[in-house]
Amino acid sequence: MEDWVIDDDTLSLERKSRLPGRGFFVPDDVSAAQEDEEIRARVEDADVIVVTDPDADGLACAAIVRAVHGDAAVVPAGPHNLEDGLERAAEYGPKGATVYVCDLCPDRYEYVADELERLVSHAGAVHWYDHHQWTDDAMERVRAAGVDLVVGESDEECTADVAVRAIDAEIPRHLAELAAVTRDHDLWIKEDPRSDDLADYSHWSDDEEYVETVREHGPDLPQEVMAFLEEERVEKQALIEKATERAELLTLEAGGEDLTVGVTYGRCSQNEVAENLREQGADAAVVVKPAGSASIRGSEGFERCHEVARQVNGGGHPRAAGCKPDIYDDMLDYAHHWSTGGAVTKQVILAAFRALDEEPADADEDDE
């Protein structure tokens, strides 16, 4: 396949908004091999390792850990490849290293059991900080495995807040402020404009660059970074507008109540699109991405996003969750996904809304 076929720079905005980025078209075994080599080089001599979600919250945790310990190697791992991050820390990290796992939550303990047990036996200590919706069973079994687990209230703290209060050391003032500003975005409080800067910068920059920048500057990013963000936001806003224009508002019965759900498709910043749909009257928003995943966002009138996501291979918070339905068997399925604007994925997620029980399920019942 010619490079120009998947080159973002040659695509019109309309086509770019409908197709996944270049990385999607790299086979998993190729990208995994590249990541393995990069992570091996990072962690093979590291006394401290941070396995973390590479978003603003997770990387803020890495900056805090690095400030306390003087250095720490970052192993990026998303919610869908948490077990890979644990495995890499055990495989490539030195015996006796201190490991932090941040901003990640297993949907079920069984998904990470083997990798975590290997990591605990290999590491000197394992600390796990998070703020997502954990089941009691998962918390008990992670702690029983020998992990120092601290889980904050998902509607009050971000994981960086948890790290600030849980690490037994004095945290520099600018990094405690970094946690507070990160919380402003992660919990969608939206009272500090700097939080959007952090979120955008973590998305567009390399994780090492982000960690080192906020470790030095905290939430007040330097001028050259702000200039970079201003340039990148021109296209970001255009993609937000494309996804918002495609949206439709549907009224359906969910949990015994009528619910207005805004549904759209596109490569975009899902939080801003969800906010636009809320302003149009949506109680909840579903943003389906070209790569096959979807973001589900709630409101004061709907706080069961995590229950919807758990039905379709995902999880998260009451007002913010993510998933990737297991419906893609081959490239023809993806081609249909791109050409129809995620039609099948939308229907699967809407069916999950309709399947909600009248009473919200607690964590243990959901896990069962």
C-alpha positions as CSV (number, residue, x, y, z in Angstrom):
1,M,0.0,0.0,0.0
2,E,1.3,3.4,-0.9
3,D,2.1,5.8,1.9
4,W,0.0,8.6,0.4
5,V,-3.2,6.5,0.8
6,I,-3.0,6.9,4.6
7,D,-1.2,10.2,4.8
8,D,-3.3,12.7,6.8
9,D,-1.6,15.6,5.1
10,T,-3.1,14.6,1.7
11,L,-6.7,14.1,2.9
12,S,-9.4,16.7,2.8
13,L,-10.9,17.6,6.2
14,E,-14.1,15.7,5.4
15,R,-12.2,12.5,4.6
16,K,-9.9,12.9,7.5
17,S,-12.8,13.2,9.9
18,R,-14.2,9.8,8.6
19,L,-11.0,7.7,8.6
20,P,-8.7,6.6,11.4
21,G,-5.2,7.9,11.7
22,R,-2.1,6.4,10.1
23,G,-1.3,4.2,13.1
24,F,-4.5,2.2,12.7
25,F,-3.2,0.7,9.5
26,V,0.0,-0.6,11.0
27,P,-0.4,-4.3,11.9
28,D,-0.5,-5.0,15.6
29,D,2.5,-7.3,15.6
30,V,4.6,-4.6,13.9
31,S,3.5,-1.8,16.2
32,A,3.9,-4.1,19.2
33,A,7.4,-5.1,18.2
34,Q,8.3,-1.4,17.9
35,E,6.8,-0.6,21.2
36,D,8.5,-3.5,22.9
37,E,11.9,-2.3,21.8
38,E,11.2,1.3,22.8
39,I,9.9,0.2,26.2
40,R,12.8,-2.2,26.8
41,A,15.2,0.6,26.2
42,R,13.3,2.8,28.7
43,V,12.9,0.4,31.6
44,E,15.8,-2.1,31.5
45,D,17.9,0.0,33.9
46,A,15.1,1.9,35.7
47,D,14.7,1.6,39.5
48,V,11.2,3.1,39.2
49,I,8.6,2.3,36.5
50,V,5.2,3.9,35.9
51,V,2.6,1.9,33.9
52,T,0.0,4.5,33.0
53,D,-2.7,5.7,30.7
54,P,-0.9,8.2,28.4
55,D,-3.5,11.0,28.9
56,A,-3.2,14.2,30.9
57,D,-4.2,12.5,34.2
58,G,-2.0,9.4,33.8
59,L,1.0,11.4,32.6
60,A,0.6,13.9,35.5
61,C,1.0,10.9,37.8
62,A,4.2,10.0,36.0
63,A,5.5,13.5,36.5
64,I,4.7,13.4,40.2
65,V,6.4,10.0,40.7
66,R,9.4,11.3,38.7
67,A,9.7,14.4,40.9
68,V,9.6,12.3,44.1
69,H,12.1,9.6,42.9
70,G,14.3,11.7,40.7
71,D,13.6,9.6,37.7
72,A,11.0,7.0,36.5
73,A,10.5,5.2,33.2
74,V,7.0,5.5,31.6
75,V,5.3,2.5,30.2
76,P,2.1,3.7,28.4
77,A,-0.9,1.4,28.6
78,G,-4.5,2.1,27.7
79,P,-7.6,0.5,29.3
80,H,-7.7,-2.1,26.5
81,N,-4.1,-3.2,26.9
82,L,-3.5,-2.8,30.6
83,E,-2.3,-6.4,30.8
84,D,0.4,-5.6,28.2
85,G,1.7,-2.8,30.3
86,L,2.0,-5.0,33.4
87,E,3.7,-7.7,31.3
88,R,6.2,-5.3,29.8
89,A,7.1,-3.9,33.2
90,A,7.8,-7.4,34.5
91,E,9.5,-8.6,31.3
92,Y,11.9,-5.7,30.8
93,G,12.2,-4.0,34.2
94,P,15.0,-5.0,36.5
95,K,14.3,-7.3,39.5
96,G,13.3,-5.3,42.6
97,A,12.2,-2.2,40.8
98,T,9.4,-0.1,42.3
99,V,6.4,0.0,40.0
100,Y,3.4,2.4,40.0
101,V,0.3,1.6,38.0
102,C,-1.8,4.8,37.4
103,D,-5.1,5.8,36.0
104,L,-6.1,2.3,34.9
105,C,-8.8,-0.1,36.0
106,P,-9.3,-3.8,35.1
107,D,-12.9,-4.5,34.2
108,R,-12.4,-8.0,35.8
109,Y,-9.4,-9.2,37.8
110,E,-9.2,-12.3,35.6
111,Y,-8.1,-10.1,32.7
112,V,-4.9,-9.1,34.5
113,A,-4.4,-11.9,37.0
114,D,-1.4,-13.6,35.5
115,E,0.4,-10.5,34.5
116,L,-0.1,-8.8,37.8
117,E,1.0,-11.8,39.8
118,R,4.2,-12.0,37.8
119,L,4.8,-8.3,38.2
120,V,4.4,-8.5,42.0
121,S,6.8,-11.4,42.3
122,H,9.3,-9.6,40.1
123,A,9.1,-6.0,41.5
124,G,10.2,-4.7,44.9
125,A,6.9,-3.0,45.4
126,V,3.8,-2.3,43.4
127,H,1.6,0.8,44.0
128,W,-1.6,1.2,42.1
129,Y,-3.5,4.6,42.1
130,D,-6.7,5.2,40.3
131,H,-10.1,6.9,40.4
132,H,-12.3,4.8,38.1
133,Q,-15.3,2.6,39.0
134,W,-13.8,-0.6,40.6
135,T,-15.7,-3.6,41.6
136,D,-15.2,-4.8,45.2
137,D,-14.0,-8.1,43.9
138,A,-11.3,-6.6,41.7
139,M,-10.1,-4.3,44.6
140,E,-9.9,-7.2,47.1
141,R,-8.0,-9.5,44.7
142,V,-5.6,-6.8,43.6
143,R,-4.8,-6.0,47.2
144,A,-4.6,-9.7,48.0
145,A,-2.0,-10.1,45.3
146,G,0.3,-7.8,47.3
147,V,-0.4,-4.4,45.7
148,D,-0.7,-1.1,47.5
149,L,-4.0,0.0,45.9
150,V,-5.6,3.4,46.5
151,V,-8.8,4.2,44.6
152,G,-10.3,7.7,44.8
153,E,-13.8,8.8,44.4
154,S,-14.4,9.1,40.7
155,D,-16.6,12.2,41.0
156,E,-14.3,14.0,43.4
157,E,-10.7,13.2,42.4
158,C,-8.6,12.5,39.4
159,T,-5.8,9.9,39.7
160,A,-3.2,12.7,40.0
161,D,-5.0,13.8,43.1
162,V,-4.8,10.3,44.4
163,A,-1.0,10.2,43.8
164,V,-0.5,13.5,45.6
165,R,-2.2,12.3,48.7
166,A,-1.0,8.7,48.6
167,I,2.7,9.0,47.9
168,D,4.6,9.2,51.2
169,A,6.7,12.3,50.2
170,E,6.4,16.0,50.0
171,I,5.0,16.9,46.6
172,P,6.2,20.2,45.0
173,R,3.6,22.9,45.0
174,H,3.5,23.3,41.3
175,L,2.8,19.6,40.9
176,A,0.0,19.6,43.5
177,E,-1.5,22.5,41.4
178,L,-1.0,20.4,38.3
179,A,-3.2,17.7,39.8
180,A,-5.9,20.2,40.7
181,V,-5.9,21.6,37.1
182,T,-5.9,18.1,35.6
183,R,-8.9,17.3,37.8
184,D,-10.7,20.3,36.3
185,H,-10.6,18.6,32.9
186,D,-10.8,15.0,33.8
187,L,-14.0,15.5,35.9
188,W,-15.3,17.9,33.3
189,I,-15.5,20.8,35.8
190,K,-14.3,23.3,33.3
191,E,-13.5,26.2,35.6
192,D,-9.8,26.5,34.8
193,P,-8.9,27.2,31.2
194,R,-5.4,25.7,31.7
195,S,-7.0,22.3,31.9
196,D,-7.9,22.2,28.2
197,D,-4.3,23.2,27.4
198,L,-3.1,20.2,29.4
199,A,-5.5,17.8,27.8
200,D,-4.7,19.0,24.3
201,Y,-0.9,19.0,24.9
202,S,-1.0,15.4,26.3
203,H,-2.9,14.3,23.1
204,W,-0.6,16.0,20.6
205,S,2.8,15.5,22.2
206,D,5.0,12.6,23.0
207,D,4.5,11.2,26.5
208,E,8.1,11.8,27.5
209,E,7.9,15.4,26.3
210,Y,4.7,16.0,28.2
211,V,6.0,14.5,31.5
212,E,9.2,16.5,31.4
213,T,7.4,19.7,30.5
214,V,4.8,19.5,33.3
215,R,7.3,18.2,35.8
216,E,9.2,21.5,35.3
217,H,6.4,24.0,34.7
218,G,3.3,22.4,36.3
219,P,0.0,23.6,34.7
220,D,1.5,26.8,33.4
221,L,2.8,25.7,30.0
222,P,5.7,27.6,28.4
223,Q,5.0,30.0,25.6
224,E,6.4,27.8,22.8
225,V,4.0,25.1,23.9
226,M,1.1,27.5,23.8
227,A,2.0,28.6,20.3
228,F,2.0,25.0,19.2
229,L,-1.4,24.4,20.7
230,E,-2.9,27.4,19.0
231,E,-1.7,26.1,15.6
232,E,-3.1,22.6,16.2
233,R,-6.4,23.8,17.5
234,V,-7.4,25.2,14.1
235,E,-7.9,21.7,12.7
236,K,-9.2,20.4,16.0
237,Q,-12.1,22.9,15.9
238,A,-12.9,22.0,12.3
239,L,-13.1,18.3,13.2
240,I,-15.4,19.1,16.2
241,E,-17.7,21.0,13.9
242,K,-17.8,18.2,11.4
243,A,-18.8,15.6,14.1
244,T,-21.4,18.0,15.6
245,E,-23.0,18.6,12.2
246,R,-23.4,14.9,11.6
247,A,-25.1,14.3,15.0
248,E,-28.7,13.3,15.4
249,L,-30.8,13.4,18.6
250,L,-32.8,10.3,19.4
251,T,-35.4,9.8,22.1
252,L,-35.4,6.3,23.6
253,E,-36.4,4.5,26.7
254,A,-33.4,3.7,29.0
255,G,-33.8,2.5,32.6
256,G,-37.5,3.0,32.5
257,E,-37.2,6.7,31.5
258,D,-37.2,8.7,28.3
259,L,-33.7,9.7,27.4
260,T,-32.4,12.0,24.7
261,V,-29.2,10.7,23.2
262,G,-27.0,12.6,20.8
263,V,-25.2,10.2,18.4
264,T,-22.4,11.1,16.0
265,Y,-19.4,9.8,14.2
266,G,-15.9,11.1,13.4
267,R,-12.3,11.6,14.3
268,C,-12.6,14.4,16.8
269,S,-12.3,15.6,20.4
270,Q,-15.2,13.8,22.0
271,N,-15.6,15.9,25.1
272,E,-16.2,19.1,23.1
273,V,-18.5,17.3,20.7
274,A,-20.5,15.9,23.7
275,E,-20.7,19.4,25.2
276,N,-22.2,20.7,22.0
277,L,-24.7,17.9,22.0
278,R,-25.7,18.6,25.6
279,E,-26.3,22.3,24.6
280,Q,-28.6,21.0,21.9
281,G,-30.6,19.1,24.5
282,A,-28.9,15.7,24.8
283,D,-28.9,13.9,28.2
284,A,-26.2,11.6,26.9
285,A,-23.8,11.6,23.9
286,V,-22.3,8.8,21.9
287,V,-19.3,9.7,19.8
288,V,-18.2,6.8,17.5
289,K,-14.7,6.9,16.3
290,P,-13.3,5.7,12.9
291,A,-11.0,3.2,14.7
292,G,-14.1,1.4,16.0
293,S,-14.2,2.6,19.6
294,A,-16.7,5.0,21.1
295,S,-17.0,7.6,23.9
296,I,-20.1,7.8,26.0
297,R,-20.7,11.0,27.9
298,G,-23.5,11.8,30.4
299,S,-24.9,14.8,32.3
300,E,-26.6,15.6,35.5
301,G,-29.7,13.9,34.0
302,F,-27.8,10.7,33.1
303,E,-25.1,9.1,35.2
304,R,-25.0,5.5,34.0
305,C,-22.4,5.7,31.2
306,H,-20.2,3.0,32.7
307,E,-23.2,0.6,32.8
308,V,-23.8,1.2,29.1
309,A,-20.1,0.7,28.3
310,R,-19.8,-2.5,30.3
311,Q,-22.3,-4.2,28.0
312,V,-20.2,-3.5,24.9
313,N,-16.6,-4.4,26.0
314,G,-15.8,-1.2,27.9
315,G,-16.2,0.7,31.2
316,G,-15.4,4.0,32.9
317,H,-17.2,6.6,35.0
318,P,-20.9,7.4,35.6
319,R,-20.7,10.4,33.3
320,A,-17.8,9.4,31.1
321,A,-17.0,6.0,29.7
322,G,-15.6,4.3,26.6
323,C,-16.0,1.0,24.7
324,K,-15.1,-0.9,21.5
325,P,-17.8,-3.3,20.6
326,D,-16.5,-6.7,19.5
327,I,-18.1,-6.6,16.0
328,Y,-15.2,-6.2,13.6
329,D,-14.1,-9.5,12.1
330,D,-12.2,-8.3,9.1
331,M,-11.3,-5.2,7.0
332,L,-14.7,-5.4,5.2
333,D,-16.4,-4.7,8.5
334,Y,-14.2,-1.7,9.0
335,A,-14.8,-0.5,5.5
336,H,-18.6,-0.7,6.2
337,H,-17.9,1.2,9.5
338,W,-16.2,4.0,7.6
339,S,-18.6,4.3,4.8
340,T,-21.7,4.2,7.0
341,G,-20.5,6.5,9.7
342,G,-20.3,3.7,12.3
343,A,-23.9,2.6,11.8
344,V,-23.5,-0.9,13.4
345,T,-21.6,0.5,16.3
346,K,-24.2,3.1,16.9
347,Q,-27.0,0.5,17.0
348,V,-25.1,-1.8,19.4
349,I,-24.5,1.1,21.8
350,L,-28.1,2.4,21.6
351,A,-29.3,-1.2,22.3
352,A,-27.1,-1.1,25.5
353,F,-28.9,2.1,26.6
354,R,-32.3,0.4,26.0
355,A,-31.2,-2.7,28.0
356,L,-30.5,-0.7,31.2
357,D,-32.5,-1.9,34.2
358,E,-34.7,0.6,35.9
359,E,-32.5,0.6,39.0
360,P,-28.8,1.4,38.6
361,A,-26.6,-1.7,39.1
362,D,-23.9,-1.5,41.8
363,A,-20.4,-2.5,40.9
364,D,-20.6,-6.1,42.2
365,E,-23.8,-6.8,40.4
366,D,-22.4,-5.4,37.2
367,D,-19.3,-7.5,37.5
368,E,-21.4,-10.6,38.0
